[in-house]
Amino acid sequence: MPHHLAQINIARLVAPIDDPRIAGFVAQLDAINALAEAARGFVWRLQSPSGNATDIAYNDDPFVIVNMSVWESVERLRDYVYNSGHVAVFRDRAQWFEKMSLPNYCLWWVPEGHVPTVAEGRERLEHYQKHGATPRSFWFKREFPAPVEQVPALQLG
């Protein structure tokens, strides 16, 4: 079965989501989400009925927001993250988010058609935080290939 690439990233807001200090980030959400959806290789993104994921709980800390998406490949996700309008939001993140002491992002392979849950993403991120890059969860700096289907051995005889 072919695989797609899932990603999760979390951030801890410096103020509540409706605080004026976060307004610059909130004002860009619709455009950045539309940019992702129009990007080559985009498959799926986490969202609530609001159209974004800022109101979906990651854990019991109301200041932590979660973003998850699925892409056709590492290359397509990397192109969106670093070579599109997304890079401006990425560059300005210190205005809205606290610097985290542990990695706040990871990637992992999912079977094509699988929609990852926040709990699944949290488990993968915690694995990455504890163990670094492994085939279970990794980042652009140390990628792992998609799983290869094992073909049953032909029985001769």
N, C-alpha and C positions, 0 to 999 in steps of 0.2 A: 504494500500500500504506500503510495506517495505521502510525503510529509510536508507540512508548512511550519513556519517559524512563529512561535508565540513570544511576546515580550511583555514584561511588567516593569513599571517604574512607579515609585511612590515619592511623595514629597511632603514635608511638614510645613504648613503655612506659618508665616510670621504673625498672622492675625486671622480672625474668623473670615470665612469666604465672602461675607457681605460687608467687610470692613473696607473703607476707602483705600487703604494701603494695598489691597489685593485687586482693586478695580481694573488696573491695567492688564492683569493676567486674565480676569474674567471677560473683559472686553474682546480678547483675542480668541477665546475658545471656539466660537462657531466657525470662524475663518480657518483656524488651524485644523479643526476636525474635518471641515470640507476639503482642505488641502490634502489631508491624509487619505480620505475616501477617494479622491480623484487620482492619487498617486499610483504609478505602475506597481503592481504586485500587492496592493492592499487587498485583504480578504475580509477582515472583521475588526470591530473595536467595541470595547465595553462602553455601554451607555445605559442610562435610565430613561424614563419617559421625558426627562428634561432635555435630552439630546446630548448630554455629556455625562461624565462619571463623577463629578465633584460631590454628588450626594449619595454615592455608594460607599458604604463603610468598608475600610480595609481592616481595621481593628477597633479597639475601644477608644482610641485617641481621635476626637473629632477634628483635630487639626491636620491629620494625615489624609491626603487624597491619593487615589490610585488611578493609574492609567494602564490599560491592557489593550493589546491588539494582536492580530495574526496577519502574517505576510507570506508571500509565495517563497521568499528566499532571504538569506542574510543580505545579499547585495541590494535587493529592493528596499529593505528596511533601512540599511545604511544610507542609501541615496536619499530617502525621505528625511531622515534625521539630520544629516550633515550637508545636504546639497539642495535644500528647498527653503521656503519661507519659515519653516520650523526652526531653523538655526537662530533666528532673531529672538524667539521666545527662550530657546535654550541658553543663549548668551545672557539674557536679562534675568535669569531665574533667581539670582541672589537678592533681587528686589522683593520677591514674594515668598521665598522658601528658605528655611533654615539649612545650614550646612549639616549634613548627616555624618555621623561617625562611622557608619557601616555602608557598604554599597547599597544603593537604593534602586537597583535595576538588575535584570537578568533576561536571558533568552533561553528558550528550550524548544525542542522539536515536538510537534503534535501530529497525529495522523490527520491527513486531509479530511476536512469536514468536522473535526472536533472543535468545540467551543469551550475554551478553558474557563474555569470558575475563579473567583477571587481567592477562594481557599486553596486551589491548586497553585495559583500564582504566588500566594504567600508562602506555601511550602517550598516552591522552587527557589524563591528569593532567600528564604532562611537557609536553605541548603547552600546556595552560592555564598552567603555571608559567612557561613561556618567552614566551608571546604574550598572556596575559590572555584575556579573554572574546572568543570568536569563534564562528561557527556550529559549529565542530568540537568545542569544549568551553567551557563557561561555568558561571555560578553564578547563584543567585537574584537577585543585585544587577543583573545584566545578562543577561537571558534572550534566547534566540533561538527563533523558532518552529520547529515540526517541519517537516521538508522536505515540499514539495508535489509530488505526482506530476506529471510533465510529460506532458500528453496530446499524442500525435502530431498534427501539423497535418493537417487534412483537405485532400487533394489535389483541387483542382478542375481540370477541364479536359478 
